Amino acid sequence: NASGGACATWVVTPASVTFSISGNPPAGALLYPGAAGVPLNLVFTNPHPAPITVQSVTVSVTGSSAAGCGAANFSVSQQLLATPTVPARATASLQQLGVGQSDWPQLRMLDSGNQDACRNASVDLAYTGTATG
């Protein structure tokens, strides 16, 4: 039996991987109503035996440690603008990965009237993200 040649094409896409995210503003950073955003130095933990590239991160405010001061008092005015690569089996911050502060997520306190309830409060943040590796 003779037949014509056959051709097959495969498209290989990078696999989505699990990783963890945390983060804080730099030491001494202050939030106050109407001020510019405070950069958040995110920290990524890559548990895998190969590097991963973070494709996107979303930071959201979920509340605060003070009664009367909630998520509505804050906003994340910018999400992560970079796609850093985290080494295998490593934990590294944006700063350690060489990502400039202008690309970090920015947390702001809204200028929405009396913010006294937020004085000395800790802000609760949630993180989601995607990475490939």
N, CA, C and O atoms as a printed pandas DataFrame, in Angstrom:
     atom_number atom_name residue_name chain_id  residue_number  x_coord  y_coord  z_coord
0              1         N          ASN        A               1    0.824   -1.176    0.000
1              2        CA          ASN        A               1    0.000    0.000    0.000
2              3         C          ASN        A               1    0.868    1.239    0.000
3              4         O          ASN        A               1    1.698    1.425    0.890
4              5         N          ALA        A               2    0.687    2.043   -0.946
5              6        CA          ALA        A               2    1.397    3.316   -0.995
6              7         C          ALA        A               2    0.397    4.417   -0.700
7              8         O          ALA        A               2   -0.747    4.368   -1.152
8              9         N          SER        A               3    0.827    5.392    0.048
9             10        CA          SER        A               3   -0.059    6.521    0.339
10            11         C          SER        A               3    0.763    7.794    0.340
11            12         O          SER        A               3    1.993    7.775    0.380
12            13         N          GLY        A               4    0.039    8.899    0.293
13            14        CA          GLY        A               4    0.716   10.192    0.323
14            15         C          GLY        A               4    1.276   10.462    1.710
15            16         O          GLY        A               4    0.884    9.812    2.679
16            17         N          GLY        A               5    2.172   11.400    1.806
17            18        CA          GLY        A               5    2.767   11.773    3.081
18            19         C          GLY        A               5    1.734   12.412    4.007
19            20         O          GLY        A               5    0.749   12.988    3.547
20            21         N          ALA        A               6    1.957   12.310    5.248
21            22        CA          ALA        A               6    1.078   12.919    6.251
22            23         C          ALA        A               6    1.870   13.975    7.015
23            24         O          ALA        A               6    3.081   13.851    7.200
24            25         N          CYS        A               7    1.186   14.985    7.443
25            26        CA          CYS        A               7    1.832   16.068    8.175
26            27         C          CYS        A               7    1.027   16.335    9.441
27            28         O          CYS        A               7   -0.203   16.347    9.406
28            29         N          ALA        A               8    1.702   16.544   10.533
29            30        CA          ALA        A               8    1.027   16.867   11.795
30            31         C          ALA        A               8    1.710   18.089   12.391
31            32         O          ALA        A               8    2.921   18.266   12.258
32            33         N          THR        A               9    0.930   18.916   13.041
33            34        CA          THR        A               9    1.455   20.114   13.681
34            35         C          THR        A               9    1.023   20.122   15.131
35            36         O          THR        A               9   -0.141   19.867   15.440
36            37         N          TRP        A              10    1.953   20.414   16.020
37            38        CA          TRP        A              10    1.640   20.551   17.435
38            39         C          TRP        A              10    1.984   21.952   17.887
39            40         O          TRP        A              10    2.975   22.536   17.451
40            41         N          VAL        A              11    1.162   22.477   18.757
41            42        CA          VAL        A              11    1.462   23.760   19.380
42            43         C          VAL        A              11    1.668   23.477   20.858
43            44         O          VAL        A              11    0.765   22.988   21.537
44            45         N          VAL        A              12    2.847   23.783   21.349
45            46        CA          VAL        A              12    3.164   23.544   22.754
46            47         C          VAL        A              12    3.099   24.888   23.465
47            48         O          VAL        A              12    3.813   25.828   23.115
48            49         N          THR        A              13    2.243   24.963   24.457
49            50        CA          THR        A              13    2.133   26.203   25.225
50            51         C          THR        A              13    2.717   25.974   26.611
51            52         O          THR        A              13    2.651   24.865   27.142
52            53         N          PRO        A              14    3.283   27.009   27.190
53            54        CA          PRO        A              14    3.843   26.848   28.533
54            55         C          PRO        A              14    2.755   26.447   29.529
55            56         O          PRO        A              14    1.614   26.901   29.438
56            57         N          ALA        A              15    3.120   25.611   30.457
57            58        CA          ALA        A              15    2.176   25.151   31.470
58            59         C          ALA        A              15    2.035   26.195   32.572
59            60         O          ALA        A              15    3.016   26.822   32.972
60            61         N          SER        A              16    0.831   26.375   33.050
61            62        CA          SER        A              16    0.596   27.246   34.191
62            63         C          SER        A              16    1.083   26.517   35.443
63            64         O          SER        A              16    0.861   25.315   35.589
64            65         N          VAL        A              17    1.739   27.232   36.332
65            66        CA          VAL        A              17    2.305   26.612   37.526
66            67         C          VAL        A              17    1.814   27.315   38.783
67            68         O          VAL        A              17    1.386   28.468   38.738
68            69         N          THR        A              18    1.879   26.610   39.900
69            70        CA          THR        A              18    1.496   27.188   41.181
70            71         C          THR        A              18    2.702   27.861   41.821
71            72         O          THR        A              18    3.842   27.429   41.651
72            73         N          PHE        A              19    2.425   28.922   42.554
73            74        CA          PHE        A              19    3.450   29.641   43.292
74            75         C          PHE        A              19    2.729   30.479   44.343
75            76         O          PHE        A              19    1.505   30.600   44.299
76            77         N          SER        A              20    3.467   31.056   45.281
77            78        CA          SER        A              20    2.821   31.890   46.289
78            79         C          SER        A              20    3.318   33.328   46.181
79            80         O          SER        A              20    4.418   33.601   45.702
80            81         N          ILE        A              21    2.453   34.240   46.651
81            82        CA          ILE        A              21    2.734   35.672   46.586
82            83         C          ILE        A              21    2.448   36.288   47.947
83            84         O          ILE        A              21    1.448   35.957   48.585
84            85         N          SER        A              22    3.308   37.166   48.383
85            86        CA          SER        A              22    3.063   38.004   49.559
86            87         C          SER        A              22    3.672   39.359   49.241
87            88         O          SER        A              22    4.210   39.550   48.151
88            89         N          GLY        A              23    3.598   40.293   50.160
89            90        CA          GLY        A              23    4.223   41.571   49.877
90            91         C          GLY        A              23    3.931   42.632   50.911
91            92         O          GLY        A              23    2.979   42.534   51.685
92            93         N          ASN        A              24    4.771   43.646   50.907
93            94        CA          ASN        A              24    4.652   44.768   51.832
94            95         C          ASN        A              24    5.219   46.022   51.189
95            96         O          ASN        A              24    6.028   45.950   50.264
96            97         N          PRO        A              25    4.785   47.179   51.692
97            98        CA          PRO        A              25    5.444   48.412   51.246
98            99         C          PRO        A              25    6.859   48.471   51.832
99           100         O          PRO        A              25    7.145   47.794   52.820
100          101         N          PRO        A              26    7.733   49.265   51.241
101          102        CA          PRO        A              26    9.072   49.434   51.813
102          103         C          PRO        A              26    8.981   50.039   53.221
103          104         O          PRO        A              26    8.019   50.739   53.535
104          105         N          ALA        A              27    9.963   49.773   54.048
105          106        CA          ALA        A              27   10.000   50.314   55.410
106          107         C          ALA        A              27    9.879   51.832   55.371
107          108         O          ALA        A              27   10.519   52.497   54.555
108          109         N          GLY        A              28    9.057   52.368   56.254
109          110        CA          GLY        A              28    8.895   53.811   56.368
110          111         C          GLY        A              28    7.877   54.412   55.417
111          112         O          GLY        A              28    7.597   55.608   55.500
112          113         N          ALA        A              29    7.311   53.609   54.508
113          114        CA          ALA        A              29    6.311   54.138   53.572
114          115         C          ALA        A              29    5.039   54.491   54.337
115          116         O          ALA        A              29    4.605   53.737   55.208
116          117         N          LEU        A              30    4.445   55.633   54.013
117          118        CA          LEU        A              30    3.239   56.087   54.698
118          119         C          LEU        A              30    2.080   56.228   53.722
119          120         O          LEU        A              30    2.225   56.745   52.615
120          121         N          LEU        A              31    0.930   55.751   54.171
121          122        CA          LEU        A              31   -0.313   55.959   53.428
122          123         C          LEU        A              31   -1.072   57.083   54.108
123          124         O          LEU        A              31   -1.217   57.093   55.330
124          125         N          TYR        A              32   -1.556   58.029   53.317
125          126        CA          TYR        A              32   -2.428   59.051   53.870
126          127         C          TYR        A              32   -3.355   59.515   52.753
127          128         O          TYR        A              32   -3.030   59.365   51.576
128          129         N          PRO        A              33   -4.510   60.078   53.116
129          130        CA          PRO        A              33   -5.528   60.410   52.121
130          131         C          PRO        A              33   -4.995   61.298   50.994
131          132         O          PRO        A              33   -4.379   62.336   51.231
132          133         N          GLY        A              34   -5.252   60.859   49.774
133          134        CA          GLY        A              34   -4.895   61.639   48.605
134          135         C          GLY        A              34   -3.444   61.573   48.172
135          136         O          GLY        A              34   -3.087   62.169   47.156
136          137         N          ALA        A              35   -2.599   60.872   48.904
137          138        CA          ALA        A              35   -1.179   60.783   48.555
138          139         C          ALA        A              35   -0.981   59.854   47.359
139          140         O          ALA        A              35   -1.857   59.060   47.016
140          141         N          ALA        A              36    0.174   59.971   46.743
141          142        CA          ALA        A              36    0.536   59.061   45.657
142          143         C          ALA        A              36    0.581   57.629   46.199
143          144         O          ALA        A              36    0.679   57.412   47.406
144          145         N          GLY        A              37    0.508   56.677   45.303
145          146        CA          GLY        A              37    0.544   55.279   45.710
146          147         C          GLY        A              37    1.858   54.887   46.356
147          148         O          GLY        A              37    2.912   55.440   46.044
148          149         N          VAL        A              38    1.776   53.927   47.259
149          150        CA          VAL        A              38    2.948   53.352   47.923
150          151         C          VAL        A              38    3.268   52.044   47.199
151          152         O          VAL        A              38    2.388   51.193   47.067
152          153         N          PRO        A              39    4.500   51.864   46.729
153          154        CA          PRO        A              39    4.836   50.641   46.002
154          155         C          PRO        A              39    4.848   49.423   46.925
155          156         O          PRO        A              39    5.283   49.504   48.074
156          157         N          LEU        A              40    4.363   48.298   46.406
157          158        CA          LEU        A              40    4.342   47.046   47.166
158          159         C          LEU        A              40    5.427   46.121   46.617
159          160         O          LEU        A              40    5.391   45.722   45.452
160          161         N          ASN        A              41    6.381   45.793   47.467
161          162        CA          ASN        A              41    7.466   44.896   47.077
162          163         C          ASN        A              41    6.975   43.459   47.225
163          164         O          ASN        A              41    7.088   42.866   48.297
164          165         N          LEU        A              42    6.434   42.905   46.149
165          166        CA          LEU        A              42    5.906   41.544   46.184
166          167         C          LEU        A              42    7.029   40.533   46.338
167          168         O          LEU        A              42    8.151   40.747   45.877
168          169         N          VAL        A              43    6.703   39.422   46.999
169          170        CA          VAL        A              43    7.644   38.330   47.201
170          171         C          VAL        A              43    7.008   37.071   46.614
171          172         O          VAL        A              43    5.875   36.726   46.948
172          173         N          PHE        A              44    7.745   36.392   45.739
173          174        CA          PHE        A              44    7.256   35.182   45.086
174          175         C          PHE        A              44    8.043   33.984   45.599
175          176         O          PHE        A              44    9.259   34.055   45.775
176          177         N          THR        A              45    7.330   32.873   45.839
177          178        CA          THR        A              45    7.979   31.621   46.210
178          179         C          THR        A              45    7.699   30.605   45.118
179          180         O          THR        A              45    6.548   30.274   44.835
180          181         N          ASN        A              46    8.767   30.120   44.512
181          182        CA          ASN        A              46    8.690   29.125   43.443
182          183         C          ASN        A              46    9.143   27.781   44.005
183          184         O          ASN        A              46   10.334   27.596   44.254
184          185         N          PRO        A              47    8.215   26.828   44.215
185          186        CA          PRO        A              47    8.599   25.530   44.777
186          187         C          PRO        A              47    9.084   24.520   43.727
187          188         O          PRO        A              47    9.403   23.383   44.075
188          189         N          HIS        A              48    9.144   24.911   42.475
189          190        CA          HIS        A              48    9.417   23.987   41.379
190          191         C          HIS        A              48   10.910   23.870   41.068
191          192         O          HIS        A              48   11.683   24.772   41.389
192          193         N          PRO        A              49   11.322   22.745   40.437
193          194        CA          PRO        A              49   12.744   22.539   40.115
194          195         C          PRO        A              49   13.216   23.292   38.870
195          196         O          PRO        A              49   14.332   23.070   38.400
196          197         N          ALA        A              50   12.381   24.172   38.340
197          198        CA          ALA        A              50   12.753   24.984   37.176
198          199         C          ALA        A              50   12.273   26.413   37.416
199          200         O          ALA        A              50   11.342   26.624   38.193
200          201         N          PRO        A              51   12.888   27.393   36.766
201          202        CA          PRO        A              51   12.430   28.780   36.919
202          203         C          PRO        A              51   10.990   28.947   36.429
203          204         O          PRO        A              51   10.514   28.175   35.597
204          205         N          ILE        A              52   10.305   29.963   36.957
205          206        CA          ILE        A              52    8.971   30.321   36.477
206          207         C          ILE        A              52    8.989   31.802   36.092
207          208         O          ILE        A              52    9.771   32.587   36.627
208          209         N          THR        A              53    8.119   32.162   35.164
209          210        CA          THR        A              53    7.959   33.559   34.781
210          211         C          THR        A              53    6.565   33.997   35.185
211          212         O          THR        A              53    5.570   33.420   34.747
212          213         N          VAL        A              54    6.500   35.018   36.022
213          214        CA          VAL        A              54    5.225   35.541   36.496
214          215         C          VAL        A              54    4.615   36.365   35.367
215          216         O          VAL        A              54    5.208   37.341   34.909
216          217         N          GLN        A              55    3.432   35.966   34.926
217          218        CA          GLN        A              55    2.768   36.629   33.804
218          219         C          GLN        A              55    1.882   37.787   34.256
219          220         O          GLN        A              55    1.819   38.826   33.598
220          221         N          SER        A              56    1.199   37.598   35.387
221          222        CA          SER        A              56    0.311   38.651   35.889
222          223         C          SER        A              56    0.097   38.463   37.387
223          224         O          SER        A              56    0.190   37.356   37.917
224          225         N          VAL        A              57   -0.191   39.580   38.048
225          226        CA          VAL        A              57   -0.521   39.570   39.480
226          227         C          VAL        A              57   -1.621   40.599   39.695
227          228         O          VAL        A              57   -1.582   41.698   39.141
228          229         N          THR        A              58   -2.592   40.228   40.500
229          230        CA          THR        A              58   -3.625   41.167   40.923
230          231         C          THR        A              58   -3.580   41.261   42.437
231          232         O          THR        A              58   -3.658   40.252   43.137
232          233         N          VAL        A              59   -3.452   42.485   42.934
233          234        CA          VAL        A              59   -3.464   42.748   44.371
234          235         C          VAL        A              59   -4.777   43.443   44.681
235          236         O          VAL        A              59   -5.162   44.389   43.993
236          237         N          SER        A              60   -5.467   42.975   45.718
237          238        CA          SER        A              60   -6.719   43.625   46.121
238          239         C          SER        A              60   -6.714   43.841   47.627
239          240         O          SER        A              60   -6.095   43.084   48.375
240          241         N          VAL        A              61   -7.411   44.884   48.057
241          242        CA          VAL        A              61   -7.540   45.198   49.476
242          243         C          VAL        A              61   -8.788   44.491   49.985
243          244         O          VAL        A              61   -9.867   44.628   49.408
244          245         N          THR        A              62   -8.637   43.732   51.073
245          246        CA          THR        A              62   -9.769   42.989   51.622
246          247         C          THR        A              62  -10.288   43.567   52.927
247          248         O          THR        A              62  -11.360   43.173   53.385
248          249         N          GLY        A              63   -9.560   44.486   53.536
249          250        CA          GLY        A              63   -9.984   45.087   54.795
250          251         C          GLY        A              63   -8.807   45.689   55.525
251          252         O          GLY        A              63   -7.750   45.936   54.943
252          253         N          SER        A              64   -9.007   45.922   56.816
253          254        CA          SER        A              64   -7.918   46.443   57.636
254          255         C          SER        A              64   -8.089   45.957   59.068
255          256         O          SER        A              64   -9.070   45.297   59.410
256          257         N          SER        A              65   -7.110   46.299   59.893
257          258        CA          SER        A              65   -7.128   45.865   61.293
258          259         C          SER        A              65   -7.971   46.778   62.179
259          260         O          SER        A              65   -8.139   46.489   63.363
260          261         N          ALA        A              66   -8.505   47.872   61.636
261          262        CA          ALA        A              66   -9.232   48.847   62.446
262          263         C          ALA        A              66  -10.723   48.852   62.116
263          264         O          ALA        A              66  -11.118   48.845   60.950
264          265         N          ALA        A              67  -11.531   48.864   63.158
265          266        CA          ALA        A              67  -12.974   48.971   62.967
266          267         C          ALA        A              67  -13.284   50.309   62.296
267          268         O          ALA        A              67  -12.705   51.332   62.660
268          269         N          GLY        A              68  -14.175   50.307   61.338
269          270        CA          GLY        A              68  -14.540   51.540   60.645
270          271         C          GLY        A              68  -13.604   51.910   59.513
271          272         O          GLY        A              68  -13.796   52.937   58.861
272          273         N          CYS        A              69  -12.607   51.100   59.271
273          274        CA          CYS        A              69  -11.658   51.329   58.180
274          275         C          CYS        A              69  -11.627   50.057   57.351
275          276         O          CYS        A              69  -11.097   49.035   57.786
276          277         N          GLY        A              70  -12.197   50.124   56.155
277          278        CA          GLY        A              70  -12.306   48.912   55.348
278          279         C          GLY        A              70  -11.667   49.040   53.987
279          280         O          GLY        A              70  -10.961   50.005   53.694
280          281         N          ALA        A              71  -11.926   48.052   53.166
281          282        CA          ALA        A              71  -11.366   47.997   51.818
282          283         C          ALA        A              71  -11.747   49.226   50.997
283          284         O          ALA        A              71  -10.981   49.650   50.132
284          285         N          ALA        A              72  -12.919   49.801   51.255
285          286        CA          ALA        A              72  -13.382   50.963   50.492
286          287         C          ALA        A              72  -12.526   52.210   50.731
287          288         O          ALA        A              72  -12.628   53.177   49.975
288          289         N          ASN        A              73  -11.691   52.202   51.763
289          290        CA          ASN        A              73  -10.823   53.339   52.056
290          291         C          ASN        A              73   -9.530   53.321   51.245
291          292         O          ASN        A              73   -8.758   54.279   51.285
292          293         N          PHE        A              74   -9.292   52.236   50.509
293          294        CA          PHE        A              74   -8.028   52.042   49.805
294          295         C          PHE        A              74   -8.275   51.575   48.369
295          296         O          PHE        A              74   -9.360   51.101   48.032
296          297         N          SER        A              75   -7.260   51.717   47.545
297          298        CA          SER        A              75   -7.318   51.141   46.202
298          299         C          SER        A              75   -5.918   50.728   45.786
299          300         O          SER        A              75   -4.922   51.247   46.290
300          301         N          VAL        A              76   -5.863   49.796   44.869
301          302        CA          VAL        A              76   -4.594   49.446   44.237
302          303         C          VAL        A              76   -4.635   50.149   42.894
303          304         O          VAL        A              76   -5.339   49.727   41.977
304          305         N          SER        A              77   -3.864   51.236   42.790
305          306        CA          SER        A              77   -3.953   52.106   41.619
306          307         C          SER        A              77   -3.143   51.598   40.435
307          308         O          SER        A              77   -3.290   52.103   39.322
308          309         N          GLN        A              78   -2.299   50.615   40.661
309          310        CA          GLN        A              78   -1.511   50.022   39.573
310          311         C          GLN        A              78   -1.209   48.586   39.958
311          312         O          GLN        A              78   -0.858   48.312   41.106
312          313         N          GLN        A              79   -1.342   47.679   39.021
313          314        CA          GLN        A              79   -0.948   46.293   39.244
314          315         C          GLN        A              79    0.491   46.117   38.756
315          316         O          GLN        A              79    1.101   47.069   38.268
316          317         N          LEU        A              80    1.026   44.923   38.883
317          318        CA          LEU        A              80    2.402   44.634   38.472
318          319         C          LEU        A              80    2.557   44.849   36.968
319          320         O          LEU        A              80    1.780   44.312   36.179
320          321         N          LEU        A              81    3.558   45.634   36.574
321          322        CA          LEU        A              81    3.779   45.956   35.165
322          323         C          LEU        A              81    4.937   45.164   34.547
323          324         O          LEU        A              81    5.270   45.385   33.383
324          325         N          ALA        A              82    5.542   44.267   35.285
325          326        CA          ALA        A              82    6.689   43.500   34.804
326          327         C          ALA        A              82    6.350   42.011   34.763
327          328         O          ALA        A              82    5.331   41.585   35.306
328          329         N          THR        A              83    7.208   41.227   34.120
329          330        CA          THR        A              83    7.060   39.768   34.086
330          331         C          THR        A              83    8.373   39.144   34.581
331          332         O          THR        A              83    9.168   38.640   33.788
332          333         N          PRO        A              84    8.588   39.185   35.902
333          334        CA          PRO        A              84    9.853   38.680   36.440
334          335         C          PRO        A              84    9.958   37.161   36.380
335          336         O          PRO        A              84    8.952   36.451   36.405
336          337         N          THR        A              85   11.182   36.681   36.302
337          338        CA          THR        A              85   11.451   35.245   36.349
338          339         C          THR        A              85   12.033   34.911   37.715
339          340         O          THR        A              85   13.016   35.509   38.153
340          341         N          VAL        A              86   11.406   33.945   38.380
341          342        CA          VAL        A              86   11.821   33.524   39.719
342          343         C          VAL        A              86   12.635   32.236   39.581
343          344         O          VAL        A              86   12.151   31.271   38.990
344          345         N          PRO        A              87   13.857   32.201   40.111
345          346        CA          PRO        A              87   14.687   30.999   39.990
346          347         C          PRO        A              87   14.020   29.760   40.608
347          348         O          PRO        A              87   13.093   29.866   41.411
348          349         N          ALA        A              88   14.513   28.603   40.214
349          350        CA          ALA        A              88   14.013   27.331   40.730
350          351         C          ALA        A              88   14.163   27.256   42.241
351          352         O          ALA        A              88   15.178   27.671   42.800
352          353         N          ARG        A              89   13.135   26.720   42.893
353          354        CA          ARG        A              89   13.135   26.492   44.344
354          355         C          ARG        A              89   13.655   27.711   45.114
355          356         O          ARG        A              89   14.519   27.589   45.982
356          357         N          ALA        A              90   13.114   28.886   44.779
357          358        CA          ALA        A              90   13.603   30.116   45.398
358          359         C          ALA        A              90   12.453   30.999   45.847
359          360         O          ALA        A              90   11.330   30.893   45.356
360          361         N          THR        A              91   12.762   31.864   46.785
361          362        CA          THR        A              91   11.869   32.938   47.204
362          363         C          THR        A              91   12.608   34.236   46.934
363          364         O          THR        A              91   13.736   34.431   47.386
364          365         N          ALA        A              92   11.949   35.130   46.180
365          366        CA          ALA        A              92   12.620   36.383   45.813
366          367         C          ALA        A              92   11.591   37.503   45.709
367          368         O          ALA        A              92   10.458   37.294   45.277
368          369         N          SER        A              93   12.015   38.694   46.114
369          370        CA          SER        A              93   11.156   39.880   46.025
370          371         C          SER        A              93   11.365   40.557   44.665
371          372         O          SER        A              93   12.323   40.273   43.946
372          373         N          LEU        A              94   10.444   41.453   44.342
373          374        CA          LEU        A              94   10.612   42.237   43.118
374          375         C          LEU        A              94   11.932   42.991   43.135
375          376         O          LEU        A              94   12.628   43.072   42.123
376          377         N          GLN        A              95   12.270   43.542   44.296
377          378        CA          GLN        A              95   13.532   44.267   44.418
378          379         C          GLN        A              95   14.717   43.347   44.131
379          380         O          GLN        A              95   15.627   43.720   43.391
380          381         N          GLN        A              96   14.711   42.150   44.711
381          382        CA          GLN        A              96   15.804   41.201   44.492
382          383         C          GLN        A              96   15.884   40.747   43.033
383          384         O          GLN        A              96   16.960   40.414   42.537
384          385         N          LEU        A              97   14.730   40.736   42.349
385          386        CA          LEU        A              97   14.688   40.317   40.947
386          387         C          LEU        A              97   15.017   41.462   39.985
387          388         O          LEU        A              97   14.988   41.286   38.767
388          389         N          GLY        A              98   15.328   42.630   40.541
389          390        CA          GLY        A              98   15.737   43.760   39.716
390          391         C          GLY        A              98   14.597   44.514   39.048
391          392         O          GLY        A              98   14.818   45.243   38.082
392          393         N          VAL        A              99   13.376   44.345   39.557
393          394        CA          VAL        A              99   12.229   45.064   39.002
394          395         C          VAL        A              99   12.154   46.432   39.673
395          396         O          VAL        A              99   12.119   46.517   40.900
396          397         N          GLY        A             100   12.131   47.489   38.889
397          398        CA          GLY        A             100   12.080   48.847   39.425
398          399         C          GLY        A             100   10.759   49.157   40.108
399          400         O          GLY        A             100    9.717   48.623   39.730
400          401         N          GLN        A             101   10.806   50.027   41.124
401          402        CA          GLN        A             101    9.608   50.372   41.892
402          403         C          GLN        A             101    8.486   50.937   41.028
403          404         O          GLN        A             101    7.314   50.804   41.379
404          405         N          SER        A             102    8.822   51.558   39.915
405          406        CA          SER        A             102    7.779   52.118   39.054
406          407         C          SER        A             102    6.915   51.026   38.423
407          408         O          SER        A             102    5.832   51.320   37.916
408          409         N          ASP        A             103    7.376   49.762   38.446
409          410        CA          ASP        A             103    6.606   48.638   37.909
410          411         C          ASP        A             103    5.886   47.835   38.991
411          412         O          ASP        A             103    5.151   46.897   38.682
412          413         N          TRP        A             104    6.096   48.198   40.261
413          414        CA          TRP        A             104    5.453   47.480   41.362
414          415         C          TRP        A             104    3.987   47.900   41.476
415          416         O          TRP        A             104    3.624   48.993   41.041
416          417         N          PRO        A             105    3.137   47.041   42.059
417          418        CA          PRO        A             105    1.767   47.485   42.369
418          419         C          PRO        A             105    1.808   48.675   43.319
419          420         O          PRO        A             105    2.715   48.790   44.143
420          421         N          GLN        A             106    0.830   49.553   43.201
421          422        CA          GLN        A             106    0.780   50.773   44.012
422          423         C          GLN        A             106   -0.490   50.782   44.861
423          424         O          GLN        A             106   -1.597   50.685   44.330
424          425         N          LEU        A             107   -0.329   50.898   46.177
425          426        CA          LEU        A             107   -1.445   50.957   47.122
426          427         C          LEU        A             107   -1.691   52.403   47.502
427          428         O          LEU        A             107   -0.756   53.129   47.840
428          429         N          ARG        A             108   -2.965   52.829   47.448
429          430        CA          ARG        A             108   -3.326   54.209   47.786
430          431         C          ARG        A             108   -4.417   54.225   48.848
431          432         O          ARG        A             108   -5.268   53.337   48.906
432          433         N          MET        A             109   -4.369   55.253   49.683
433          434        CA          MET        A             109   -5.479   55.545   50.587
434          435         C          MET        A             109   -6.310   56.617   49.890
435          436         O          MET        A             109   -5.787   57.664   49.508
436          437         N          LEU        A             110   -7.587   56.356   49.728
437          438        CA          LEU        A             110   -8.454   57.291   49.022
438          439         C          LEU        A             110   -8.710   58.540   49.854
439          440         O          LEU        A             110   -8.731   58.484   51.083
440          441         N          ASP        A             111   -8.900   59.638   49.192
441          442        CA          ASP        A             111   -9.226   60.904   49.851
442          443         C          ASP        A             111  -10.745   61.031   49.860
443          444         O          ASP        A             111  -11.331   61.787   49.085
444          445         N          SER        A             112  -11.357   60.277   50.751
445          446        CA          SER        A             112  -12.820   60.196   50.763
446          447         C          SER        A             112  -13.393   60.665   52.102
447          448         O          SER        A             112  -14.217   59.984   52.712
448          449         N          GLY        A             113  -12.949   61.821   52.537
449          450        CA          GLY        A             113  -13.474   62.360   53.788
450          451         C          GLY        A             113  -12.603   61.995   54.969
451          452         O          GLY        A             113  -11.398   61.789   54.826
452          453         N          ASN        A             114  -13.215   61.917   56.131
453          454        CA          ASN        A             114  -12.501   61.655   57.373
454          455         C          ASN        A             114  -11.955   60.226   57.387
455          456         O          ASN        A             114  -12.721   59.265   57.338
456          457         N          GLN        A             115  -10.650   60.094   57.451
457          458        CA          GLN        A             115   -9.993   58.789   57.464
458          459         C          GLN        A             115   -9.396   58.467   58.839
459          460         O          GLN        A             115   -8.525   57.603   58.947
460          461         N          ASP        A             116   -9.859   59.156   59.890
461          462        CA          ASP        A             116   -9.290   58.941   61.225
462          463         C          ASP        A             116   -9.381   57.489   61.677
463          464         O          ASP        A             116   -8.506   57.020   62.404
464          465         N          ALA        A             117  -10.413   56.771   61.267
465          466        CA          ALA        A             117  -10.557   55.370   61.676
466          467         C          ALA        A             117   -9.406   54.519   61.146
467          468         O          ALA        A             117   -9.129   53.450   61.692
468          469         N          CYS        A             118   -8.735   54.974   60.098
469          470        CA          CYS        A             118   -7.648   54.197   59.489
470          471         C          CYS        A             118   -6.276   54.504   60.088
471          472         O          CYS        A             118   -5.278   53.887   59.716
472          473         N          ARG        A             119   -6.235   55.457   61.015
473          474        CA          ARG        A             119   -4.947   55.822   61.615
474          475         C          ARG        A             119   -4.309   54.601   62.279
475          476         O          ARG        A             119   -4.940   53.934   63.098
476          477         N          ASN        A             120   -3.061   54.314   61.923
477          478        CA          ASN        A             120   -2.266   53.208   62.468
478          479         C          ASN        A             120   -2.837   51.826   62.165
479          480         O          ASN        A             120   -2.480   50.852   62.827
480          481         N          ALA        A             121   -3.713   51.730   61.181
481          482        CA          ALA        A             121   -4.289   50.430   60.819
482          483         C          ALA        A             121   -3.341   49.665   59.897
483          484         O          ALA        A             121   -2.565   50.265   59.153
484          485         N          SER        A             122   -3.413   48.364   59.954
485          486        CA          SER        A             122   -2.726   47.498   58.993
486          487         C          SER        A             122   -3.728   47.156   57.903
487          488         O          SER        A             122   -4.887   46.859   58.191
488          489         N          VAL        A             123   -3.288   47.196   56.664
489          490        CA          VAL        A             123   -4.162   46.910   55.529
490          491         C          VAL        A             123   -4.026   45.441   55.152
491          492         O          VAL        A             123   -2.915   44.923   55.039
492          493         N          ASP        A             124   -5.161   44.770   54.956
493          494        CA          ASP        A             124   -5.175   43.363   54.559
494          495         C          ASP        A             124   -5.225   43.277   53.039
495          496         O          ASP        A             124   -6.097   43.867   52.402
496          497         N          LEU        A             125   -4.282   42.537   52.464
497          498        CA          LEU        A             125   -4.191   42.402   51.010
498          499         C          LEU        A             125   -4.364   40.952   50.594
499          500         O          LEU        A             125   -3.986   40.038   51.327
500          501         N          ALA        A             126   -4.937   40.745   49.415
501          502        CA          ALA        A             126   -5.048   39.415   48.807
502          503         C          ALA        A             126   -4.330   39.460   47.471
503          504         O          ALA        A             126   -4.316   40.490   46.796
504          505         N          TYR        A             127   -3.736   38.339   47.094
505          506        CA          TYR        A             127   -2.947   38.264   45.869
506          507         C          TYR        A             127   -3.411   37.092   45.023
507          508         O          TYR        A             127   -3.679   36.010   45.546
508          509         N          THR        A             128   -3.507   37.303   43.725
509          510        CA          THR        A             128   -3.704   36.213   42.761
510          511         C          THR        A             128   -2.726   36.463   41.626
511          512         O          THR        A             128   -2.329   37.601   41.372
512          513         N          GLY        A             129   -2.345   35.398   40.950
513          514        CA          GLY        A             129   -1.424   35.577   39.852
514          515         C          GLY        A             129   -1.309   34.345   38.989
515          516         O          GLY        A             129   -1.775   33.263   39.348
516          517         N          THR        A             130   -0.677   34.528   37.836
517          518        CA          THR        A             130   -0.395   33.417   36.932
518          519         C          THR        A             130    1.092   33.427   36.601
519          520         O          THR        A             130    1.733   34.476   36.543
520          521         N          ALA        A             131    1.617   32.229   36.388
521          522        CA          ALA        A             131    3.023   32.086   36.001
522          523         C          ALA        A             131    3.147   30.873   35.108
523          524         O          ALA        A             131    2.331   29.953   35.166
524          525         N          THR        A             132    4.171   30.881   34.287
525          526        CA          THR        A             132    4.465   29.740   33.439
526          527         C          THR        A             132    5.883   29.271   33.717
527          528         O          THR        A             132    6.729   30.035   34.182
528          529         N          GLY        A             133    6.121   28.020   33.428
529          530        CA          GLY        A             133    7.455   27.511   33.655
530          531         C          GLY        A             133    7.610   26.129   33.116
531          532         O          GLY        A             133    8.686   25.541   33.224
